[in-house]
Amino acid sequence: MSIPLMEPAFEYCFELRCRVEDPLQLGGTTPGEGLHFARVSGGTFDGPRLRGTVLDGGGDWWNGRGLTVELDARYVIEAEVETGTAGVEVVNRGVWRTDDATWARIVAGEAVDERELYYRTAFRFRTDHPELRWLTESQFVGYARAEPGYVIIRVFRLA
């Protein structure tokens, strides 16, 4: 008996605008290669399901190999809730990769959006606030892009 393949569905929840400082290379000698750390120093997020601020003090550890980068970020957001705000831990892991032609456009200062660059992430949120429990009970994915000084991620809940 063959069971039809389920097609995934996504719900757009919000867009993160994370301010990211210049990276610090953690060993290695070739720029852009190997392990790096970039401090997440603030930002905002807004969308149909959630809005608030990205707090200073998180970080993005990334490991570059050629035109592929593995990402591992942790930071805290402060979300608006009915009674004020509530903190949420964000763990966001993913992959950034491109080709030579798109990389040349990026280096030339051209804007490259989510459709032209593979910059995908998977989120886990942790909070005990009852209004935000929905964040802890689903899987989320992000479509990201870089802008000067920022990483912008559109966050979708996998339905």
Secondary structure, DSSP 8 states (H G I E B T S, - for coil): ---------EEEEEEEEEEE---EE-S-SSTTSEEEEEEEEEEEEESSS--EEE-TTEEEEEEEETTEEEEEEEEEEEEEETTEEEEEEEEEEEEEE--HHHHHHHHTT----TTTSEEEEEEEEE---GGGHHHHTS-EEEEEEEETTEEEEEEEEE-
